[in-house]
Amino acid sequence: MPTVYLTPDGAPWDTADQANVDENNRALHIHNNTLFVFVPLPPFNPNTFFQAKVDPASPAGNSPGVASALCAWYHGKTASSAPFSLADAVHAITAPVESAADPLLARDNLWALLAACLAGWPTNRILPLVRLLNAIHHLAEPAPRSAAQATTGPFWHALPDFASVWAKTHRAPPAWRAALAADPRQRSVQRHAHIHHVLVEARLAASGAAGELPLQWGLEYLTQALESGGVVADFEIAGAANWVVVAGRKLCGEVTEERWEEWKGTLEVWGESEETGAEEVVKAAVRVMEAVEGERGGEDVEMEG
């Protein structure tokens, strides 16, 4: 089978350097009997990532200290190689928000930055970011510093407005299918981004940290993918399978037994098709659905197809 190595933006990767591909970061996609291997090149650099997203001159903007903390969380250590725990990251990221002149505006800016991280960091860094968001969700509530803050409800619990920020800036528009490229390389790049965003939303739903909205996204996604005609199989069936693998237990609790069985039957059929480019993920989703049915506990195995 022919193999094409690409960076996430679709640029070709020199096949002479295949030995340098990081097995933990690469993502695979089979389309038209060609294996596309996505590798993060140039190597993802959190410092560069934040340069365009942190404005020290803005009184309500994210401070360089917040960016440094997120960089340390990405690497699991500080610039001086000192250990950097989840508690360290939460404190370094949220303390400037609570002490800001306008905490609500500072929190909104933090949400925008964290949403950008979820969208822009490599797929294998989604889970650490969701763990960070979950820890922020469980923070003790700060004392209100203004009348406006006192009447807006919880400051940290359920990450108020975070899901809306993500939806406004990073969710696919309703007409995304019309924008799919005919060129196989460009289409594979689009699919890689699509599955990445599916995994972000599924992780948010599974954690419950961002309220009920992400779970609603999952139910809508599975309804479209598994109950509608004209599905884009290598995007939507692969996406639906990833939703189930990551958040199957939460999803199962929101639908009837009959509907769950119908969804499972649809995925079983697709599991034998090469059209999805993700047969193993689809089969894993079916196993999760069976496990949930039998009250044996759902698997939480992330397999990007």
Backbone as CSV, one residue per row, in Angstrom:
resi,resn,N_x,N_y,N_z,CA_x,CA_y,CA_z,C_x,C_y,C_z
1,MET,0.845,-1.200,0.000,0.000,0.000,0.000,0.882,1.252,0.000
2,PRO,0.655,2.208,-0.906,1.452,3.441,-0.910,1.299,4.195,0.408
3,THR,2.365,4.844,0.855,2.344,5.602,2.105,2.773,7.037,1.832
4,VAL,2.001,7.989,2.369,2.299,9.412,2.233,2.460,9.990,3.630
5,TYR,3.597,10.624,3.902,3.843,11.249,5.190,3.550,12.748,5.074
6,LEU,2.705,13.244,5.985,2.295,14.644,5.950,2.414,15.276,7.330
7,THR,2.606,16.573,7.359,2.451,17.315,8.602,0.973,17.652,8.743
8,PRO,0.509,18.076,9.932,-0.919,18.346,10.110,-1.485,19.390,9.161
9,ASP,-0.664,20.280,8.608,-1.185,21.272,7.672,-1.105,20.790,6.220
10,GLY,-0.721,19.529,6.029,-0.725,18.954,4.696,0.588,19.022,3.948
11,ALA,1.605,19.596,4.551,2.901,19.670,3.876,3.549,18.283,3.828
12,PRO,4.246,17.955,2.731,4.864,16.627,2.653,6.041,16.499,3.599
13,TRP,6.284,15.282,4.046,7.393,14.966,4.944,8.389,14.122,4.163
14,ASP,9.633,14.476,4.260,10.687,13.776,3.530,10.728,12.318,3.972
15,THR,10.458,11.411,3.048,10.416,9.996,3.418,11.760,9.488,3.909
16,ALA,12.834,10.207,3.612,14.145,9.786,4.108,14.231,9.921,5.619
17,ASP,13.356,10.731,6.188,13.371,10.957,7.633,12.299,10.159,8.363
18,GLN,11.768,9.116,7.745,10.682,8.364,8.372,11.086,7.783,9.715
19,ALA,12.360,7.476,9.876,12.813,6.871,11.129,12.657,7.818,12.305
20,ASN,12.511,9.127,12.020,12.393,10.110,13.098,10.955,10.370,13.523
21,VAL,10.006,9.672,12.909,8.606,9.886,13.269,8.358,9.400,14.692
22,ASP,7.740,10.254,15.503,7.397,9.898,16.877,6.165,9.003,16.856
23,GLU,6.329,7.741,17.262,5.219,6.794,17.215,4.045,7.229,18.084
24,ASN,4.312,8.020,19.147,3.232,8.447,20.036,2.436,9.620,19.474
25,ASN,3.027,10.363,18.540,2.363,11.551,18.016,1.706,11.336,16.658
26,ARG,2.130,10.331,15.932,1.620,10.185,14.581,0.164,9.718,14.598
27,ALA,-0.556,10.038,13.528,-1.932,9.600,13.352,-2.054,8.994,11.963
28,LEU,-2.817,7.937,11.832,-2.905,7.207,10.578,-4.285,7.364,9.955
29,HIS,-4.315,7.364,8.628,-5.579,7.429,7.902,-5.393,6.718,6.572
30,ILE,-6.286,5.789,6.261,-6.250,5.093,4.980,-7.371,5.641,4.114
31,HIS,-7.028,6.098,2.916,-8.026,6.627,1.993,-7.604,6.269,0.575
32,ASN,-8.563,5.728,-0.200,-8.277,5.341,-1.586,-7.036,4.466,-1.678
33,ASN,-6.958,3.506,-0.763,-5.870,2.527,-0.742,-4.491,3.162,-0.558
34,THR,-4.454,4.344,0.056,-3.192,5.006,0.380,-3.151,5.258,1.877
35,LEU,-2.031,4.948,2.509,-1.864,5.199,3.939,-1.271,6.589,4.124
36,PHE,-2.019,7.461,4.807,-1.532,8.796,5.142,-1.077,8.777,6.598
37,VAL,0.161,9.185,6.826,0.721,9.234,8.174,0.959,10.701,8.532
38,PHE,0.247,11.193,9.543,0.406,12.583,9.964,1.416,12.651,11.107
39,VAL,2.411,13.490,10.937,3.439,13.643,11.962,3.553,15.125,12.316
40,PRO,3.751,15.454,13.595,3.803,16.850,14.010,5.134,17.511,13.665
41,LEU,5.225,18.048,12.476,6.436,18.706,12.018,6.097,20.097,11.501
42,PRO,6.904,21.093,11.850,8.028,20.964,12.766,7.550,20.586,14.156
43,PRO,8.432,20.046,14.998,7.996,19.627,16.335,7.215,20.729,17.030
44,PHE,6.095,20.349,17.613,5.230,21.338,18.260,5.992,22.041,19.383
45,ASN,5.941,23.353,19.358,6.647,24.167,20.346,5.635,25.029,21.096
46,PRO,5.308,24.684,22.352,4.324,25.482,23.088,4.701,26.946,23.201
47,ASN,5.997,27.245,23.318,6.409,28.642,23.448,6.023,29.441,22.204
48,THR,6.292,28.870,21.036,5.901,29.536,19.795,4.399,29.641,19.690
49,PHE,3.710,28.599,20.106,2.246,28.583,20.044,1.653,29.760,20.802
50,PHE,2.230,30.102,21.966,1.654,31.148,22.804,2.046,32.560,22.374
51,GLN,3.058,32.688,21.549,3.539,34.025,21.202,2.443,34.899,20.605
52,ALA,1.577,34.287,19.801,0.517,35.056,19.155,-0.751,35.121,19.988
53,LYS,-0.737,34.505,21.171,-1.965,34.405,21.946,-1.898,35.086,23.308
54,VAL,-0.764,35.608,23.677,-0.612,36.264,24.971,-0.247,37.723,24.739
55,ASP,-1.025,38.612,25.304,-0.796,40.045,25.155,-0.536,40.656,26.519
56,PRO,0.743,40.783,26.918,1.047,41.332,28.243,0.552,42.765,28.419
57,ALA,0.344,43.489,27.306,-0.087,44.880,27.410,-1.567,45.002,27.744
58,SER,-2.322,43.950,27.564,-3.756,44.013,27.834,-4.007,43.770,29.314
59,PRO,-4.734,44.667,29.983,-4.968,44.493,31.421,-5.775,43.246,31.750
60,ALA,-6.565,42.777,30.790,-7.370,41.577,31.033,-6.857,40.378,30.252
61,GLY,-5.733,40.562,29.552,-5.193,39.477,28.753,-4.489,38.436,29.598
62,ASN,-4.215,37.297,28.980,-3.488,36.244,29.679,-2.041,36.666,29.843
63,SER,-1.522,36.510,31.041,-0.174,36.962,31.344,0.855,35.965,30.817
64,PRO,2.097,36.411,30.619,3.150,35.467,30.238,3.300,34.337,31.245
65,GLY,2.989,34.612,32.521,3.069,33.557,33.527,2.090,32.431,33.266
66,VAL,0.903,32.771,32.767,-0.073,31.744,32.416,0.456,30.896,31.261
67,ALA,1.037,31.557,30.270,1.608,30.830,29.142,2.743,29.916,29.601
68,SER,3.587,30.425,30.481,4.697,29.606,30.989,4.180,28.390,31.739
69,ALA,3.104,28.586,32.507,2.527,27.473,33.249,1.965,26.417,32.306
70,LEU,1.308,26.854,31.240,0.764,25.895,30.289,1.878,25.179,29.529
71,CYS,2.949,25.883,29.233,4.107,25.231,28.615,4.684,24.165,29.544
72,ALA,4.793,24.509,30.812,5.317,23.545,31.785,4.385,22.349,31.917
73,TRP,3.082,22.611,31.863,2.116,21.499,31.954,2.229,20.613,30.709
74,TYR,2.457,21.224,29.580,2.632,20.453,28.351,3.827,19.502,28.479
75,HIS,4.925,20.016,29.016,6.141,19.209,29.124,6.194,18.365,30.391
76,GLY,5.363,18.700,31.391,5.418,17.993,32.661,6.547,18.440,33.553
77,LYS,7.160,19.552,33.202,8.266,20.091,33.998,8.473,21.547,33.619
78,THR,9.130,22.299,34.485,9.401,23.703,34.211,10.592,23.837,33.278
79,ALA,10.884,25.088,32.904,12.027,25.330,32.023,13.337,24.893,32.664
80,SER,13.374,24.880,34.001,14.580,24.434,34.708,14.530,22.950,35.056
81,SER,13.562,22.242,34.438,13.397,20.785,34.618,12.883,20.395,35.993
82,ALA,12.346,21.346,36.753,11.726,21.007,38.034,10.366,20.366,37.780
83,PRO,9.951,19.414,38.614,8.626,18.801,38.436,7.527,19.848,38.481
84,PHE,6.485,19.620,37.693,5.369,20.565,37.626,4.090,19.759,37.685
85,SER,3.441,19.771,38.841,2.278,18.921,39.077,1.001,19.575,38.568
86,LEU,-0.081,18.796,38.594,-1.391,19.329,38.234,-1.780,20.474,39.162
87,ALA,-1.526,20.320,40.442,-1.833,21.381,41.404,-1.026,22.637,41.118
88,ASP,0.239,22.460,40.751,1.074,23.609,40.382,0.480,24.343,39.181
89,ALA,0.064,23.575,38.183,-0.476,24.174,36.964,-1.764,24.931,37.245
90,VAL,-2.656,24.317,38.013,-3.943,24.966,38.311,-3.723,26.284,39.036
91,HIS,-2.848,26.279,40.039,-2.603,27.510,40.798,-1.989,28.589,39.909
92,ALA,-0.987,28.215,39.116,-0.298,29.207,38.288,-1.208,29.802,37.230
93,ILE,-2.185,29.026,36.774,-3.068,29.483,35.701,-4.256,30.287,36.229
94,THR,-4.769,29.896,37.384,-6.000,30.530,37.869,-5.768,31.680,38.837
95,ALA,-4.645,31.689,39.552,-4.405,32.772,40.515,-4.403,34.148,39.853
96,PRO,-3.759,34.320,38.684,-3.810,35.636,38.042,-5.221,36.048,37.634
97,VAL,-6.063,35.082,37.337,-7.445,35.392,36.960,-8.216,35.919,38.175
98,GLU,-8.084,35.229,39.283,-8.816,35.638,40.485,-8.360,36.998,40.991
99,SER,-7.097,37.350,40.753,-6.579,38.623,41.254,-6.652,39.746,40.221
100,ALA,-7.179,39.477,39.034,-7.242,40.479,37.980,-8.213,41.598,38.347
101,ALA,-8.025,42.746,37.711,-8.925,43.873,37.960,-10.352,43.525,37.558
102,ASP,-10.501,42.747,36.513,-11.822,42.280,36.061,-11.757,40.762,35.945
103,PRO,-12.046,40.047,37.026,-11.896,38.586,37.003,-12.748,37.899,35.938
104,LEU,-13.951,38.396,35.693,-14.817,37.749,34.706,-14.222,37.850,33.300
105,LEU,-13.705,39.007,32.960,-13.075,39.182,31.658,-11.792,38.360,31.565
106,ALA,-11.036,38.335,32.659,-9.808,37.536,32.678,-10.122,36.051,32.515
107,ARG,-11.221,35.611,33.117,-11.616,34.203,32.964,-12.003,33.914,31.514
108,ASP,-12.726,34.824,30.884,-13.101,34.626,29.483,-11.860,34.508,28.600
109,ASN,-10.860,35.334,28.882,-9.613,35.250,28.116,-8.895,33.928,28.358
110,LEU,-8.944,33.442,29.594,-8.336,32.150,29.895,-9.057,31.040,29.145
111,TRP,-10.389,31.107,29.107,-11.150,30.087,28.364,-10.746,30.088,26.889
112,ALA,-10.612,31.277,26.311,-10.231,31.354,24.900,-8.848,30.738,24.674
113,LEU,-7.936,30.977,25.607,-6.591,30.423,25.485,-6.608,28.905,25.625
114,LEU,-7.348,28.387,26.588,-7.406,26.935,26.778,-8.125,26.256,25.618
115,ALA,-9.147,26.906,25.069,-9.814,26.352,23.888,-8.838,26.297,22.715
116,ALA,-8.020,27.336,22.563,-7.016,27.337,21.498,-6.004,26.215,21.710
117,CYS,-5.657,25.938,22.968,-4.748,24.823,23.265,-5.373,23.497,22.846
118,LEU,-6.631,23.300,23.198,-7.306,22.057,22.829,-7.344,21.880,21.317
119,ALA,-7.526,22.967,20.596,-7.601,22.885,19.141,-6.224,22.751,18.499
120,GLY,-5.213,23.377,19.101,-3.922,23.479,18.437,-2.842,22.528,18.896
121,TRP,-2.959,22.003,20.127,-1.935,21.071,20.586,-2.124,19.720,19.916
122,PRO,-1.089,18.893,19.867,-1.223,17.564,19.266,-2.324,16.756,19.938
123,THR,-2.895,15.834,19.175,-4.026,15.053,19.668,-3.694,14.303,20.950
124,ASN,-2.454,13.846,21.092,-2.109,13.090,22.292,-1.976,13.969,23.533
125,ARG,-2.194,15.288,23.381,-2.167,16.181,24.546,-3.560,16.647,24.943
126,ILE,-4.598,16.108,24.301,-5.969,16.492,24.669,-6.269,16.078,26.103
127,LEU,-5.978,14.830,26.446,-6.348,14.327,27.759,-5.692,15.115,28.896
128,PRO,-4.394,15.446,28.849,-3.821,16.272,29.915,-4.508,17.633,30.052
129,LEU,-4.921,18.229,28.938,-5.623,19.510,29.020,-6.999,19.355,29.648
130,VAL,-7.677,18.266,29.323,-8.993,18.029,29.932,-8.840,17.745,31.424
131,ARG,-7.778,17.059,31.806,-7.506,16.855,33.238,-7.314,18.195,33.939
132,LEU,-6.622,19.105,33.277,-6.411,20.438,33.834,-7.739,21.174,33.985
133,LEU,-8.579,21.114,32.971,-9.884,21.761,33.034,-10.750,21.137,34.131
134,ASN,-10.663,19.837,34.280,-11.443,19.167,35.321,-10.994,19.619,36.706
135,ALA,-9.693,19.810,36.887,-9.189,20.289,38.173,-9.646,21.721,38.439
136,ILE,-9.690,22.557,37.393,-10.193,23.923,37.560,-11.672,23.896,37.929
137,HIS,-12.414,23.012,37.306,-13.834,22.835,37.613,-14.057,22.525,39.098
138,HIS,-13.124,21.843,39.731,-13.274,21.460,41.136,-12.643,22.456,42.110
139,LEU,-12.155,23.575,41.613,-11.565,24.564,42.502,-12.590,25.143,43.474
140,ALA,-12.099,25.554,44.634,-12.953,26.290,45.565,-13.334,27.625,44.935
141,GLU,-14.556,28.049,45.168,-15.024,29.300,44.580,-14.400,30.500,45.291
142,PRO,-13.875,31.463,44.537,-13.310,32.663,45.169,-14.416,33.578,45.674
143,ALA,-14.079,34.405,46.616,-15.046,35.388,47.103,-15.315,36.415,46.008
144,PRO,-16.580,36.781,45.769,-16.889,37.777,44.736,-16.201,39.099,45.042
145,ARG,-15.667,39.718,43.986,-14.980,40.994,44.156,-15.768,42.156,43.555
146,SER,-16.958,41.861,43.041,-17.803,42.911,42.494,-19.242,42.439,42.524
147,ALA,-20.170,43.388,42.387,-21.586,43.026,42.365,-21.889,42.149,41.155
148,ALA,-21.248,42.448,40.029,-21.477,41.646,38.826,-21.033,40.209,39.041
149,GLN,-19.871,40.031,39.653,-19.365,38.683,39.879,-20.251,37.927,40.854
150,ALA,-20.825,38.640,41.807,-21.663,37.993,42.826,-22.970,37.476,42.250
151,THR,-23.399,38.018,41.115,-24.698,37.625,40.552,-24.580,36.732,39.328
152,THR,-23.382,36.294,39.002,-23.205,35.496,37.784,-23.119,34.002,38.052
153,GLY,-23.321,33.579,39.274,-23.249,32.158,39.575,-21.833,31.707,39.844
154,PRO,-21.584,30.404,39.800,-20.249,29.883,40.115,-19.183,30.488,39.206
155,PHE,-18.014,30.689,39.781,-16.915,31.262,38.999,-16.123,30.176,38.286
156,TRP,-15.895,29.043,38.956,-15.115,27.954,38.360,-15.947,26.707,38.085
157,HIS,-16.902,26.408,38.954,-17.638,25.141,38.849,-18.348,25.020,37.498
158,ALA,-18.133,23.891,36.825,-18.703,23.600,35.509,-18.151,24.515,34.416
159,LEU,-17.042,25.202,34.717,-16.353,26.030,33.724,-17.343,26.934,32.985
160,PRO,-17.971,27.874,33.670,-19.030,28.689,33.048,-18.607,29.300,31.722
161,ASP,-19.405,29.047,30.699,-19.227,29.604,29.350,-18.067,28.985,28.573
162,PHE,-17.327,28.044,29.169,-16.200,27.485,28.412,-16.685,26.739,27.169
163,ALA,-17.720,25.922,27.319,-18.226,25.167,26.167,-18.715,26.112,25.076
164,SER,-19.292,27.219,25.470,-19.767,28.195,24.479,-18.592,28.844,23.745
165,VAL,-17.517,29.122,24.479,-16.322,29.690,23.852,-15.759,28.704,22.825
166,TRP,-15.673,27.435,23.209,-15.182,26.419,22.277,-16.098,26.350,21.048
167,ALA,-17.408,26.332,21.272,-18.344,26.205,20.160,-18.240,27.387,19.203
168,LYS,-18.067,28.574,19.748,-18.025,29.776,18.912,-16.766,29.831,18.057
169,THR,-15.666,29.325,18.581,-14.382,29.504,17.892,-13.859,28.252,17.191
170,HIS,-14.322,27.071,17.576,-13.676,25.868,17.054,-14.617,24.781,16.555
171,ARG,-15.920,24.864,16.802,-16.816,23.826,16.297,-17.011,23.980,14.792
172,ALA,-17.187,22.848,14.122,-17.367,22.876,12.671,-18.697,23.540,12.316
173,PRO,-18.726,24.352,11.264,-19.983,24.974,10.837,-20.927,23.930,10.261
174,PRO,-22.226,24.214,10.231,-23.189,23.226,9.718,-22.896,22.761,8.288
175,ALA,-22.303,23.631,7.488,-22.059,23.298,6.079,-20.665,22.725,5.842
176,TRP,-20.076,22.086,6.841,-18.693,21.626,6.697,-18.532,20.602,5.570
177,ARG,-19.575,19.816,5.296,-19.447,18.789,4.256,-19.193,19.411,2.887
178,ALA,-19.793,20.590,2.643,-19.631,21.244,1.348,-18.201,21.726,1.134
179,ALA,-17.446,21.846,2.210,-16.077,22.355,2.107,-15.045,21.242,1.975
180,LEU,-15.477,19.983,1.922,-14.517,18.884,1.823,-13.789,18.927,0.486
181,ALA,-12.503,18.733,0.548,-11.671,18.820,-0.644,-11.766,17.543,-1.470
182,ALA,-11.601,17.687,-2.775,-11.566,16.519,-3.652,-10.185,15.880,-3.650
183,ASP,-9.152,16.695,-3.458,-7.785,16.181,-3.441,-7.587,15.277,-2.218
184,PRO,-7.119,14.043,-2.402,-6.995,13.110,-1.268,-6.119,13.633,-0.141
185,ARG,-5.044,14.343,-0.484,-4.154,14.839,0.567,-4.856,15.903,1.404
186,GLN,-5.510,16.843,0.737,-6.219,17.891,1.475,-7.367,17.308,2.286
187,ARG,-8.057,16.332,1.705,-9.165,15.709,2.423,-8.673,15.001,3.688
188,SER,-7.511,14.356,3.590,-6.964,13.666,4.755,-6.577,14.654,5.848
189,VAL,-6.081,15.824,5.461,-5.773,16.859,6.438,-7.059,17.310,7.130
190,GLN,-8.129,17.515,6.352,-9.410,17.912,6.921,-9.935,16.836,7.871
191,ARG,-9.769,15.591,7.504,-10.265,14.507,8.346,-9.491,14.439,9.662
192,HIS,-8.178,14.632,9.573,-7.352,14.631,10.775,-7.836,15.698,11.757
193,ALA,-8.130,16.899,11.242,-8.629,17.975,12.097,-10.010,17.643,12.637
194,HIS,-10.849,17.037,11.809,-12.209,16.681,12.236,-12.175,15.700,13.399
195,ILE,-11.384,14.648,13.273,-11.311,13.646,14.338,-10.680,14.241,15.593
196,HIS,-9.712,15.121,15.427,-9.114,15.799,16.591,-10.191,16.555,17.366
197,HIS,-11.033,17.288,16.677,-12.078,18.054,17.351,-13.126,17.139,17.982
198,VAL,-13.415,16.026,17.321,-14.317,15.037,17.925,-13.761,14.550,19.257
199,LEU,-12.472,14.238,19.283,-11.854,13.735,20.504,-11.847,14.783,21.611
200,VAL,-11.651,16.055,21.248,-11.730,17.125,22.247,-13.116,17.139,22.880
201,GLU,-14.151,17.158,22.056,-15.510,17.275,22.572,-15.927,16.021,23.338
202,ALA,-15.484,14.856,22.873,-15.807,13.623,23.583,-15.121,13.582,24.949
203,ARG,-13.878,14.043,25.012,-13.182,14.086,26.300,-13.858,15.056,27.264
204,LEU,-14.288,16.196,26.745,-15.001,17.151,27.595,-16.304,16.532,28.115
205,ALA,-17.012,15.834,27.247,-18.262,15.198,27.671,-18.005,14.115,28.703
206,ALA,-16.983,13.300,28.478,-16.681,12.204,29.408,-16.298,12.728,30.778
207,SER,-15.594,13.862,30.817,-15.160,14.401,32.103,-16.300,15.069,32.854
208,GLY,-17.264,15.624,32.119,-18.354,16.348,32.764,-17.958,17.704,33.294
209,ALA,-16.706,18.113,33.073,-16.207,19.346,33.674,-16.857,20.586,33.085
210,ALA,-17.251,20.527,31.809,-17.757,21.718,31.124,-19.277,21.726,31.018
211,GLY,-19.945,21.068,31.949,-21.401,21.066,31.936,-21.970,20.048,30.969
212,GLU,-23.249,20.230,30.616,-23.968,19.247,29.807,-23.848,19.479,28.305
213,LEU,-23.384,20.643,27.890,-23.382,20.951,26.463,-22.541,19.984,25.634
214,PRO,-21.313,19.630,26.036,-20.550,18.673,25.224,-21.256,17.330,25.047
215,LEU,-21.946,16.854,26.071,-22.679,15.595,25.933,-23.792,15.744,24.901
216,GLN,-24.440,16.899,24.880,-25.464,17.147,23.872,-24.863,17.134,22.477
217,TRP,-23.651,17.661,22.337,-22.972,17.609,21.040,-22.783,16.153,20.596
218,GLY,-22.410,15.302,21.530,-22.202,13.900,21.198,-23.475,13.214,20.743
219,LEU,-24.566,13.476,21.436,-25.844,12.877,21.051,-26.260,13.355,19.661
220,GLU,-26.061,14.636,19.397,-26.394,15.170,18.076,-25.502,14.548,17.002
221,TYR,-24.237,14.366,17.337,-23.292,13.804,16.369,-23.677,12.369,16.021
222,LEU,-23.957,11.558,17.036,-24.312,10.165,16.771,-25.644,10.056,16.044
223,THR,-26.570,10.930,16.359,-27.851,10.919,15.658,-27.647,11.174,14.171
224,GLN,-26.829,12.186,13.855,-26.561,12.507,12.451,-25.809,11.379,11.764
225,ALA,-24.787,10.855,12.424,-23.925,9.865,11.787,-24.583,8.502,11.646
226,LEU,-25.394,8.122,12.622,-25.904,6.747,12.667,-27.377,6.623,12.312
227,GLU,-28.067,7.735,12.146,-29.490,7.666,11.833,-29.851,8.370,10.536
228,SER,-28.897,9.047,9.912,-29.195,9.820,8.711,-28.557,9.180,7.493
229,GLY,-29.106,9.473,6.334,-28.524,8.991,5.095,-27.457,9.955,4.603
230,GLY,-26.702,9.527,3.603,-25.702,10.391,3.012,-24.544,10.717,3.919
231,VAL,-24.201,9.818,4.831,-23.137,10.069,5.783,-21.776,10.063,5.083
232,VAL,-20.869,10.927,5.545,-19.488,10.925,5.057,-18.733,9.939,5.945
233,ALA,-18.587,8.717,5.486,-18.186,7.613,6.359,-16.830,7.814,7.011
234,ASP,-15.827,8.269,6.239,-14.488,8.355,6.818,-14.363,9.513,7.799
235,PHE,-15.326,10.415,7.803,-15.379,11.467,8.809,-16.364,11.080,9.925
236,GLU,-17.628,10.884,9.558,-18.695,10.798,10.557,-18.790,9.441,11.244
237,ILE,-18.595,8.358,10.528,-18.628,7.056,11.188,-17.386,6.901,12.071
238,ALA,-16.228,7.322,11.549,-15.021,7.307,12.384,-15.200,8.217,13.591
239,GLY,-15.813,9.380,13.387,-16.057,10.299,14.500,-17.018,9.719,15.518
240,ALA,-18.105,9.105,15.040,-19.077,8.501,15.950,-18.425,7.396,16.779
241,ALA,-17.572,6.587,16.131,-16.888,5.514,16.851,-15.990,6.082,17.940
242,ASN,-15.264,7.159,17.637,-14.417,7.779,18.654,-15.254,8.355,19.795
243,TRP,-16.391,8.931,19.469,-17.292,9.425,20.522,-17.662,8.286,21.483
244,VAL,-18.031,7.143,20.920,-18.465,6.020,21.756,-17.305,5.472,22.580
245,VAL,-16.138,5.334,21.953,-14.989,4.785,22.667,-14.622,5.651,23.865
246,VAL,-14.693,6.974,23.700,-14.273,7.886,24.757,-15.374,8.157,25.766
247,ALA,-16.612,8.313,25.304,-17.691,8.770,26.198,-18.909,7.846,26.165
248,GLY,-18.675,6.576,25.865,-19.785,5.642,25.723,-20.701,5.553,26.919
249,ARG,-20.146,5.520,28.108,-20.987,5.384,29.304,-21.916,6.573,29.463
250,LYS,-21.372,7.792,29.265,-22.206,8.986,29.391,-23.297,8.995,28.326
251,LEU,-22.953,8.631,27.113,-23.916,8.635,26.023,-25.021,7.615,26.254
252,CYS,-24.643,6.431,26.735,-25.617,5.369,26.957,-26.689,5.794,27.956
253,GLY,-26.289,6.567,28.949,-27.236,7.006,29.961,-28.257,8.011,29.468
254,GLU,-28.068,8.509,28.237,-28.955,9.541,27.703,-29.907,9.036,26.629
255,VAL,-29.810,7.743,26.253,-30.675,7.218,25.191,-31.377,5.958,25.660
256,THR,-32.422,5.582,24.941,-33.143,4.367,25.284,-32.334,3.138,24.895
257,GLU,-32.690,2.016,25.494,-32.006,0.770,25.171,-32.171,0.421,23.695
258,GLU,-33.362,0.693,23.159,-33.617,0.379,21.759,-32.740,1.219,20.828
259,ARG,-32.611,2.484,21.146,-31.794,3.350,20.303,-30.323,2.957,20.380
260,TRP,-29.873,2.597,21.573,-28.492,2.149,21.753,-28.226,0.907,20.902
261,GLU,-29.168,-0.020,20.888,-29.022,-1.234,20.094,-28.972,-0.909,18.606
262,GLU,-29.797,0.046,18.181,-29.789,0.426,16.773,-28.444,1.044,16.389
263,TRP,-27.932,1.905,17.246,-26.626,2.512,16.974,-25.542,1.436,16.897
264,LYS,-25.587,0.500,17.825,-24.580,-0.565,17.827,-24.668,-1.397,16.549
265,GLY,-25.893,-1.698,16.126,-26.067,-2.467,14.895,-25.511,-1.743,13.683
266,THR,-25.708,-0.443,13.639,-25.171,0.347,12.533,-23.651,0.318,12.537
267,LEU,-23.056,0.459,13.701,-21.596,0.431,13.790,-21.049,-0.960,13.461
268,GLU,-21.765,-1.997,13.831,-21.320,-3.348,13.492,-21.210,-3.515,11.984
269,VAL,-22.178,-2.973,11.262,-22.133,-3.057,9.800,-20.947,-2.261,9.255
270,TRP,-20.773,-1.058,9.766,-19.674,-0.222,9.295,-18.310,-0.796,9.679
271,GLY,-18.262,-1.592,10.731,-17.005,-2.187,11.153,-16.415,-3.132,10.127
272,GLU,-17.221,-3.566,9.172,-16.743,-4.456,8.109,-16.465,-3.699,6.824
273,SER,-16.575,-2.383,6.871,-16.381,-1.577,5.666,-15.051,-0.821,5.718
274,GLU,-14.376,-0.766,4.585,-13.136,-0.005,4.496,-13.391,1.477,4.235
275,GLU,-14.649,1.848,4.019,-14.974,3.238,3.711,-14.652,4.183,4.867
276,THR,-14.685,3.672,6.092,-14.463,4.545,7.248,-12.999,4.896,7.435
277,GLY,-12.099,4.066,6.907,-10.676,4.269,7.166,-10.325,4.076,8.627
278,ALA,-11.243,3.495,9.403,-11.036,3.361,10.854,-11.750,2.122,11.374
279,GLU,-11.575,1.013,10.651,-12.319,-0.189,11.017,-12.066,-0.636,12.443
280,GLU,-10.819,-0.559,12.903,-10.506,-1.022,14.252,-11.139,-0.141,15.316
281,VAL,-11.229,1.150,15.043,-11.879,2.048,15.996,-13.363,1.737,16.061
282,VAL,-13.976,1.491,14.906,-15.405,1.165,14.874,-15.666,-0.129,15.638
283,LYS,-14.823,-1.115,15.444,-14.995,-2.377,16.170,-14.788,-2.179,17.671
284,ALA,-13.841,-1.314,18.033,-13.641,-1.015,19.457,-14.878,-0.346,20.043
285,ALA,-15.528,0.516,19.262,-16.748,1.175,19.730,-17.848,0.149,19.994
286,VAL,-17.972,-0.816,19.119,-18.979,-1.867,19.326,-18.692,-2.626,20.619
287,ARG,-17.427,-2.924,20.884,-17.081,-3.629,22.127,-17.431,-2.781,23.351
288,VAL,-17.212,-1.471,23.247,-17.577,-0.590,24.352,-19.078,-0.624,24.569
289,MET,-19.841,-0.583,23.498,-21.306,-0.591,23.623,-21.782,-1.887,24.257
290,GLU,-21.176,-2.989,23.889,-21.531,-4.275,24.501,-21.167,-4.300,25.977
291,ALA,-20.014,-3.717,26.301,-19.586,-3.688,27.693,-20.529,-2.840,28.533
292,VAL,-20.948,-1.706,28.001,-21.879,-0.845,28.723,-23.206,-1.561,28.929
293,GLU,-23.672,-2.246,27.903,-24.932,-2.997,28.001,-24.861,-4.039,29.112
294,GLY,-23.727,-4.714,29.185,-23.580,-5.767,30.183,-23.173,-5.267,31.551
295,GLU,-23.136,-3.944,31.730,-22.760,-3.324,33.011,-21.392,-3.812,33.482
296,ARG,-20.515,-4.013,32.498,-19.162,-4.418,32.832,-18.220,-3.217,32.856
297,GLY,-18.752,-2.050,32.484,-17.927,-0.835,32.442,-17.386,-0.617,31.056
298,GLY,-17.505,0.626,30.574,-17.025,0.954,29.250,-15.518,1.122,29.204
299,GLU,-14.932,0.742,28.093,-13.508,0.985,27.878,-13.298,2.468,27.658
300,ASP,-12.137,2.938,27.999,-11.768,4.337,27.707,-10.450,4.333,26.969
301,VAL,-10.513,3.786,25.776,-9.313,3.621,24.970,-9.403,4.594,23.804
302,GLU,-8.478,5.518,23.708,-8.513,6.505,22.640,-7.757,5.968,21.451
303,MET,-8.484,5.758,20.346,-7.881,5.259,19.124,-8.304,6.176,18.008
304,GLU,-7.404,6.989,17.545,-7.759,7.903,16.465,-7.619,7.182,15.158
305,GLY,-8.705,7.171,14.383,-8.654,6.515,13.089,-8.665,7.504,11.959
